[in-house]
Amino acid sequence: MSQDQSSAIRHFNLSRYIPYPEVLTTVGQRARRLIYPIPQREHASWSTWLQVLVSFCVCFTTMGLGNSFGVYQSYYENNILDSYSPSTISWIGTMQGFLLSVVAFFSGPLYDKGHVRYLFYVGSAFNVIGLLGTSFATSYATIFLAFGVALGLGCGILYIPAIALISAHFDKEQAALPTALAMSGSSIGGIVYPILLRQIIPKIGFFWACRVFAAINGGLLLVACLLVRPKEKLVVEVTSDEPPAPTTLRSLLDWKLFLFGGCAMLMNFGIDVPFYFIPTFVREQLKQPPETEASLLAGLNASSLVGRLFLNWLSEYSRPLIIFQFTILISGALLFWWFTISNLAGIIMFVICYGFVDGGLISLIAPCLQELFPEPSTFGARLGIVESLQGVGFLVGPPIAGAILDSPAGYFGVSLFNGTLFFVIFLLIGVFFTRKLFLKKISSKDEPEGIWLRPIPPRQGAPRDAEAQAGEGAGEVLRRRSV
């Protein structure tokens, strides 16, 4: 290819032939439609930022409610389910969190196929039905089915499509802060739900409090369903006899996805352990009253809100994987420090610091995955796979910590186990991901991102302009390139 033709490829004005957002470009008799989902990248409009509000509402009503299960567990232990052990009751909340992550394995690919509205409708219905069922449940089995299963299914159907919306409407260099704003809904929900529940139970009772929560979730999810906008698509016709390769599970899986998903699963073994056991640590080790436990949990969620915003903002000026790696290192150091705390001032400092890095770890998963796999057409499916692996860690992590806690090792064993786990994750990410990103060689610095269009010879008798005449090579649309 000559230098002039190469220059024409690099500076080809795609918008003259394919106006935004969808148009059909006819290229010869063998033209065939290929659909590439791409978001609007240049200027985020108010409708684009409305998708951040949609994701915020979903995170508030899913992860935010899940982060509040400690208040439900405290009520069940002393009232309806007082004959059951705390470990047995905790399986209700663990199942809800497990399904929130595992259902993403199915909701992610459905989102990629364009069914986001149907996912929102079904997920919202399960969410509200689960809370309403909890308000009528009086036995362990019915509470498990309502709060653990029905609510967990609703949260799982909603969560991944809501997070994937951000990557569909923002470029990977711009997505970190919108993702943090959206996921701050889980921290705010973790603050609002426990305080609200403790305030209204003495006035209207536990069952009506659950119905109030169902009304709140229903209102917020109705707003989300009305405002959600599917990712836009670019329709291009190309002259190629080869059919496009279908997106299959085999095409999605590679060593980077497996390794990153494995690191996320190991992280979830220990990331929520302080949320479960700080109340008992404060009561048993520090001899503090129950009011202190509730205040520390609210403080943990509040500091995680600040961490989500700051660390995602910081990742816009660096690589998300680098911020993620060193956040894991700090988390491991804090977990090693946990068992040495012997006074209230120390546990307050731990709660503030750990909540800060915990918020960043959770919200940086999506930007890191987008950095590793920038193709927007398969982002939902990949995120669903990673979230499913995280669900496995969430399901078994707290019970393992509880078993260690019941052993002679006690809190020392819990602290040592989780701190070592985070240190191993730090090394894995450093060796296999961050180092590769630093050493990666780019063959051409001026190579543009996105879709390249090689100039195509005009049809017989078709008008020709200067740009179309600049290069008359083979015509095809190349897939989005990963930098």
Secondary structure, DSSP 4 states (H G I P E B T S, - for coil): --HHHHHHHHT--HHHHS-SS------STTEEEEEEE----S---HHHHHHHHHHHHHHHHTHHHHTTHHHHHHHHHHTTTTTS-HHHHHHHHHHHHHHHHHTHHHHHHHHHTT-HHHHHHHHHHHHHHHHHHHHH--SHHHHIIIIIIIHHHHHHHHHHHHHHHHHHHS-TTTSHHHHHHHHHHHHHHHHHHHHHHHHHHHHH-HHHHHHHHHHHHHHHHHHHHHH--PPPEEEEEEE-SSPPPP--HHHH--HHHHHHHHHHHHHHHHTTHHHHHHHHHHHHTS---HHHHHHHHHHHHHHHHHHHHHHHHHHTTS-HHHHHHHHHHHHHHHHHHHTT--SHHHHHHHHHHHHHHHHHHHHTHHHHHHHH---GGGHHHHHHHHHHHHHHHHHHHHHHHHHHHHSTTHHHHHHHHHHHHHHHHHHHHIIIIIHHHHHPPPS-TTPPPB--B---PPPTT----HHHHH------BPPPBP-
